[in-house]
Amino acid sequence: MPGRRNYFVYILTNVGRRVLYVGVTRDLRRRVAQHRAGRGAGFTRRYGVTHLVWYEVHANPISAILREKQLKAGSRRRKLQLIHAGNPGWRDLWEDL
């Protein structure tokens, strides 16, 4: 459909995989580039959270925001399950964007 935009919910981690960050954006490539360059959220800058390990696509911003809130409110265990299901090697998906 022409003019249709996608929205993304994503999880980033740091090199040691100790920190997880959940975010939402309309432009995943631009947003992850900002995080990687240290221009992302203060949290990601402080903890070196730059590796994209999971994301999903939504057709509208409301469903993406609701999903982000659901993930943020959920347990670390649930986030780890999502990552292991879609990216068991914890590969940095930045290379695929």
Secondary structure by P-SEA (a helix, b strand, c coil): cccbbbbbbbbbbcccccbbbbbccccaaaaaaaaaaccccaaaaaacccccccccccccaaaaaaaaaaaaaccaaaaaaaaaacccccccccccc
